[in-house]
Amino acid sequence: MNKLAEWQLTLPLALAFAAIFLAPLLMLVGVSFFDDDKITQPGVAQWAKFLGDPFSYKVIADTLLLGVKTVCATILVGYPLALVYLDSPQRLQKVLIFIIVMPLLLSVVVRTFAWIVVLGREGVVNQVLLSLGIISEPLRLLQTELGLVISLTQIEMPLMLLPLISVMSRLDPNLRDASAALGASRWRTLFTVIVPLSMPGLVAGCLLVFASATTAFISQTVIGGVRLIYLPLLIWQQSLVVFNWPFAAVVSITLLVSVLTVVSALSYLGRRSGGYVHG
Amino acid sequence: MFSRRSLLAGATVLGGASLLPAIAHAKGIVTAATYPGSWEDAYRTVVAPALKKAHDIDLELQPLYAVDQIAKVRAARGAPPFDAFVLDPGPRITGIEGGLFEKFDGKKISNAPNLPAGMIDEWGICVGAQVVGIGYNPKKLPKPKGWKDLLSDPWVSRLGITGFQTTFGTVSLIEIAKAFGGSETNVEPAFVELKKVLPKIAAVGNPAAMAGLLQQGQCDITYTNIQTVAILKSRGVDIEFVKPDTGAVAFFTTMHIAKGAADAENAYKYFDTVVSKTVGDALVKPPHNFIPVNKEVVLPPSLPMTNLDEMSTYIRHDWSKINPLRAGWIEKFNKEMAK
């Protein structure tokens, strides 16, 4: 097939992309430059209102920090799990991959409400701790950032593990043997051989978990409650309760830009680490 | 032998033929928005079969909160995703101001003579009343007397609250403000008092999560409407409804035809079925506990009012005054309650 024909093959997707993604995005930007909720007066009042309010910066920072905390927690739990997967016999690997993928088969709403049952005042965690005599009063886990990060870690875990396992499975097992034969300890082999080589998968996982955690409106509001305010909650309030679409557009663009900035930085790191591994 | 192609063709013809009676039989459909939860349950089990029986119309329900209905129809710009709205007073005014409703022709409602005066206007029809008060767990807490009790011990440390996103949240916060010297348009005292007890409050939640939080014992008292209490009770949750000493809040729920609706005539038949005596008789019973508007329906003692005339003894609010202030209140609630 010649080059021109290949280019033509991408046309339907490109047109669909332009119609479904680019056009609404441009409309979103356009709507943000109106002063009134009826979208009749062009202006920058909504931008001025959002950017002039210190509360907005707190919400942006909290949203990005939630993403960072969730990414760190998924790495802490997910990376050892990926190592266990790597060392397991093939039959066990099949079982592990089923367990890892299983949460994806459940609706996020169901998973989120299940966490209410787990983290609630009369939930599983508090019941166990109370019955063991570790605590005398139920801990407040729901409606706290700690509870939210714990639940997001489980909810987003497949997004970290799948790219990580896919990259780690392709690692040459001889490299680990060579490292051990040259006298490196298991920890040294981990940090100087396995971690650098698995970096592309790790970065891809971080990217997916970060983007998903910062925009997880249902989990954020149901588990975190409305005292933990993140950008998706503001967008929902402004678009669906107050009907101030220009202001909702401003917050949406802010969320898009701030998440994209972090994702681009991660993606850049991923490309560099890919070059480091293969180059 | 059958070839694969002939088998597929045969299956298609047979499958298609099985649909024919349904196509020939169905007189039409109406797509109606309904509130998620207790309303959706009741409309699916009571109204849909009644509409099919009375007019041979299939009812397709879209579970959406009032504000979501307004947002969807505004975004659809003349091609609404459903034919009929069900709204609380605040979003109803937003809908009228936004030109989202078709003009309503009350003559098409055969049950109109059985409705109290003023239940039908040029924009829609009242289909029921809602009562908002306090829901609490009698096994964990003593019975509260009124709104003021919510913010004092022992209730405050088990209190779950929501913000101004919903009608029941907004009216309850207004009543709390009034209990501390505020008014329908001045909720500042509620903010001041809430701020004082904020660290003690058990949950500040999303309205959609409140039923789950009550069920899981995360909070044991909250402001809510009587239907939510009824449905939680039917699921075995220990919860009782209390009319506050200063009075419970009541408001009418109305239905409207969306501008550009595909099946406006069927929507009228749907409204007529909703306000019929048969449907009303079924909806007043547990677990639904609705307060229907049809005068021929006898309200059981389990409901907080014995007839609709008592609506005048309940606290009512002027949403044309509340709506313009609501955006500011939501913003303030975010800032005051944020951790």
Interface residues (C-beta under 8 A of the other chain):
Chain A: F55 K58 F113 I116 V117 G120 R121 E122 G123 L142 Q143 E145 T221 V222 G225 V226 R227 L228 I229 L234 Q237 S239 L240 V241 V242 F243 N244
Chain B: V67 D68 I70 A71 R74 T94 T162 G163 F164 Q165 A202 A203 V204 G205 N206 A208 A209 G212 L213 Q216 G217 Q218 R326 A327 I330 N334 K335 M337 A338 K339
